[in-house]
Amino acid sequence: MKAIFTKFIPATDTRAAKIKAWAEGVKPLTVSVDYDYDGAARFAVAAVALCKREGWTHLGNLVSGGHPDESGEVFCFSNSETFEVTA
């Protein structure tokens, strides 16, 4: 299973805002912020672009969750191995 991390990179005086996506063992990808989307969907654009670049298009749907140490989202494939959580 691959975890894809994303992070918002704010605009500067000379550069527009970007979103960076990366996963273990692959080169990071940075895309322009798509203001047509809000919330996690904005970060999903970068995660999907990374998947397409790496040829991970056969692995299923992506699900997202927040990451407390980053201003972004973490994505994993929904058809990954699952585990039961009990009380």
N, C-alpha and C positions, 0 to 999 in steps of 0.2 A: 504494500500500500504506500502510496506517495502522499505526503502532506505538502500542500502548496501554501506558502506564506505570502501575504501581501501587506504592503505598507504605503500609506499616503506620504508623498513628498511635497511639501508646500511650495507655492510659487516664490520666486525671488524677484529682484528688480529686473533681471534679464532672462528668466526662464519661467515657463508656464508650470502649473502644478502637474505632477505625474503620479502614477501608481507603479510601484515596483513589485514584481512577483518572482519568487524563487522557490526552489526545492533542492533537497540534498542531491549532489552529484550533477547538477545541470547549471549552465550559465544563467544568471538572472536576466529578466526581461523588464523593460520599463516602457510604459505606454502613457499617452496623454490622458488626462481625466476626461471621461465622457459625461458631460453635465446633463445628458438626457436620462441618466439613471441616478437613483438615490441609494443610500445605504449600502448593503452588501452587494447589490447588483453592480454598483460602480467598481467594486473590487473584483467581482466575477469576470468582468471584461478582461482584466489583466491575467487572471488565472486561466481562463479559457484560451487566451492567446498563447500562453506558455504551453498548455496542453497540445495545442495545434502544432506549435513549432517543434515540440519533442515527439510528435506522433502518438500521443496518448489518447487518441480519439475513440478507441475501442474499449476503454475501461469503464464506461458507464457515466452516470450523472454525478455532478459535484454537489456536495452539501457543505455549508459554511458554518462557522462559529467564530465568536470573538476571541481575541488574544489579549490578555491584560497588559502585556508589556509592549504592545505595538499599537499604533494607530492604523489598524487594518483588520483583516479577516484571515482565517485559516480555512483551507478547503481540503476535503478528502473525497474519494470516490465512494458512492453509496453502496456499491456492490462488493466492498471489501469484506474481509472476514469479520463476523460479528460475535459478540460475547454477551452472555446473559448477566445482568446486574441484579443482585438480590439484596434484600435488607439484612 
